[in-house]
């Protein structure tokens, strides 16, 4: 018996609720793992379930996106509403509040995603999203930006690999490459087939544009200037040479654990980020973060 609220929807809604989610919107592929160990499109329990609607709330210790902290290392709270069509096309709207930041709603997002499975071992997905920040926070938080992503998924039986090619459109347009390896598994059905606990440990590797700084003494340093914020050179130095280079940005290790019961699901995710560089002028997020969310399928 398949659950009414599958792991497939959890991952979609996690992306919507995080709004950029994270750890990265590129990895919000709508897929699940069958008991046989193969990824496939979960679909719906009945051919009549063409339309679906989900509501969710969530909170996290830090909102990290594309190697930068969106929330300035502050806790955040979000709410989202997601509409699904034929378990392939989804549209989401979300609003987020950052602790200690005014106005109460710091930014909004609108996103649309599509996924399709060609076989039990290959699938694709694409999404586009836009993020709007309150006018009073444009300088201190981040500028408005849009995000476009295309992802291919490969099931190697033992692990599931996703390659995501992303573009961020803002004051400083940039491209990114993300590689994610995961291994999804779940417990047997509980409470007469109405409940299940699933795990999806994964490792993410992020490549993107780095700031290359060459000092007058010949020392070369790298950093990551967030493309959705204003780029600032080190005000204490007028002799450094600045350029850019595409390279490794960070590694992220995360463990999402989801408890689903009927139409309600609760997910907790612990993550650890290990940056590939150290630069005090452009500090990168490092260490643990935690995210907790709850979702309800309205219909």
N, C-alpha and C positions, 0 to 999 in steps of 0.2 A: 504493500500500500504506500503510495507516494504522499508525502506531506503536502498540505495545502500551501504552506509557506516555505519554499525550499531555500537551500543555500544560495541558489542563483539570485534570488531577489535580495538577499542580505547584502551581497557584494555590490549590487547595483545601488541600493539605497545608502550603503556606507559612503559611496562616492558622492551621491547627491547631498547627503547630510553634511559631510565634511566640506562641501562646496568646492574644494579643490583637492580636495581630498587627498587624501593622503593615505597611506602615504602618497600616492600620486593618482591623479585622476586617470592617467593612462592605464592604470591597472584595474579599472572597474569593469572588466570584461564579464559579461553575463554568462557564467557557466557553472556547472556543478559536477560532482563526481558520483558516478553510479556505484553500486555495490561491487561491480566487477572490476572497478578501479579505473575506468575510462571516463574521460570528460565528454560531456555531450550537452546539447541544448535541452534543458529540463522541460521546457514547454509548459503547458497547463494541464490540469487534470481532466479537462473536458474541452471538446472543440467549441463549446459555447462560451468559454471564458476568453473572449476576444479582448475585452477591456478590463483594466485593473487599476486600482488606486491605493496608494500607500501614504501613511503619515509617519513621521519619525522625529525624535528629539535626541540630542546627544551632547556630550561635554568632553573636553580633553584638557590635558595639562599644557599643551603647546600645539599650535597649528603650523606644521612644517610643510613647505611646498617648494619643489625644485631647488633643493639645497639651501633654502632660506626660511626664516621664521616669519610667517604672515602676522602672527599675533604679538610680535615683539616679546616672546618668551612668557606671555601671559596666558592664563587659562581662558578657554572660550566655551560658548554655549550656542548651539544651533538648533534650528527646526527646519523641516523640509516636507514638501509634498511632491509626490511622484506619480505620474500617470503612465501606464504601460499599454501598448497595443500589440497583441499577438505574441507576447513574450519576446519581442525583438526590438521594438521601437519604444523609447522612453523619453519623457520630457519632465524636467524637475525644476522646482523653484525653491530657494532656501534663503534664510536670513540668519545672520550670526551676530552675537554680542561678545565683546571682549571685556574681561573683568577690569574695572577701573577706567574704562574708556567711554566718553560721551561723544555723540549721542548713543542711546542704548543700542540701537541696531547699527553696528559699525559698517557692515556691507551686505549686499544682496548678490545672488547669482541666479542665472538662468542657464540651463543646459539641455542638450538633446543628444541621445546616443542610440546607436544601432548595432546589433550583433547578429552574426549568422554562422552556423556550423556547417561546413562542407562535408565533414566525415567525423568519425569518432576520434581522429587524431589531429584535425586541422580546423581552425575557426578564425574568423576575423571580427573586428569591431572598430567603430569610429565614433568620435564624439566631438562636439563643439560646445563651448561655454563662454559666457561673458560675466564679468565681475564688476560691480558698481560700488564704489566707496562713497561714504558721505563726504560732502564738499569740504567740511571743516577738517577732515582727516586725510585729504589728498597729499599733503606734504609730509605729515608725520607717520602715516600708516603705509599706504601704497596707492599708486595711481590706478585708474581703471584699466583693465586689460581683458583680452580675449585669449582663448586657448583652443587649439585644434590638435586632434590626436588620431593616429591610425595604429591599430594593434593587430598583430598576428599571433595566434596561439598554437603551440605544438605539444601534443601529448606523447611523451616517451615512455609511458606506463609507470615508470618509477618516479619521474618528476614531470611537472608541467611547466613549459617555458613560454614566456611572452616577450615579444620584441615590440617596443612602442616607439614610434617616430612622432615627435611632437613639435609644435610650433607655438610660440607665445608672441602675441601681437600687443605691443605697448609702446612706450616712448623709446624703448630699445628692443627691437625684435630679435628673437633668438630661437635656435633649434636645439632639441634635446633627443638623446637616445637612452632608453631605459630597458634593462634586461631583468626579468623576474623569473626565478625558479621557485616552485612551490610543490608541496605534497599534501593534498587534501585527504582527510579521512574523517569518519564519523562513527559514533556509537550505534549499536542496534537500536531499533525503535523502542521508546519507553512509553509508559502510561497508555497501553493499548494502541500503540501506533500513532499517538498524537504528538509525541515529543521526541526530540533528538538533540544530541550535542555533537557539534562538528569542530574540527581543528584545521587550520590552513597555514602551517608554518612556512615562511618564505624568506628569500634573500633577494633584495633589490640592489641593482648597480646602476648608478646615474652618471651619464656623460653629458656635458654641456659646455657653454662658453665660460672660460675662466679669464680673470684679469691678470695679465702678466706684467709685473713691476720689476724694472731693472734699475738698481740704484747706482749712484755715481761711483761707488766702491766696487761695482761689478757683481753684486749679489742679486740673484734672481728669485723673486717670490711670486706665489700665485694666490689668488683669492677669488671669491665669487660675489660679484655685484648684482643684487637682485634686479632683474629687468623691469619689474613692476614698481620700483622705487627710483628716485632720482640718484644718478651716479655721482658720487663725491670722491674726488681724489684726496689724498692725504694733505690736509691743510698745513702740516708742519714741514712739508718738503716741496721745493720748487725745482729740484734737480732730477727727480725720478722720471723714468721713461715708462709710459703706459701703453700697452697693446693688449690684444686678446688672443686666446688660444683655445681650441676645442680639446677637451680632455676629461679625465676621470674626476668626478666631483665628490661622490660619497658612496658608502655602502649602508644599507639599512636591513636590519634583521627584525622581523616582527612575527608575532604569534596571535592571530585572531582566534577567539574561542566563542562559539555561538550556541546559545540555548534557544531552541524553537519549540513552541507549544501552540498548536493550531495556527491561528493567524497572527500570533504575537511572537516576536523574536527579540532577544537581548544579546548584544555582542560586546565583549571586552577585548581590547587589543593593546598589548604591550609592545613597544618598539624601541630599538636602540640604533642610533645613527653614529656612524664612524666616518668623519670627513677625510678626504684624501690629501688635505693640505692644512697648514696652520698659518694664519696671517691675522695679526691683531687689528689691522686696518679694515679687513673684511672678514669678520669672524663668522664661522659656519656653525650651524646647530650641531651639538654633540651630546650624546648621552641618551638617557631614557625619556620616553614620553608615554602617556597612557590615554586611551580613548574608550568611552563607554557610551553605548547608544541603545535605543529601544525603537522597534518598528511595529506597526500594526497594519495589516492588510484590510482595508475598508471593504473592498469588493474585488 
